[in-house]
Amino acid sequence: MLIKSFIHYSFHFIAPVFIARALFKENWVKAYLLMLATMLIDLDHLVASPIFDANRCSIGYHPLHTIYASIFYLALLFSPSWKLKVVSIGCLWHLSTDYIDCLL
């Protein structure tokens, strides 16, 4: 369980630094902060009962963790705004991280 948590939170907080530095060299700090802000999609956990269940997979369960939400996040990737691209990447990375957590 400790390893699983370490992987999960490292992917949420540390990996985005590398993503931001690789893809948004000139604005990597802003990109990283925007990616962190995409963690707000976890607010959809507040509408679940119970709010947290360690054995529940977020993917497909919570409204902002569905295939429909991921299609929207993917569509943002094609925006001309670099900030919306960062939000897109952040949300998609978040869902990927949560999916990996489900597999573990």
HELIX and SHEET records of a PDB file:
HELIX    1   1 LEU A    2  PHE A   13  1                                  12    
HELIX    2   2 ALA A   15  LEU A   23  1                                   9    
HELIX    3   3 LYS A   25  ASN A   27  5                                   3    
HELIX    4   4 TRP A   28  ALA A   37  1                                  10    
HELIX    5   5 THR A   38  VAL A   47  5                                  10    
HELIX    6   6 PRO A   63  HIS A   65  5                                   3    
HELIX    7   7 ILE A   67  LEU A   76  1                                  10    
HELIX    8   8 TRP A   82  LEU A  103  1                                  22    
END                                                                             
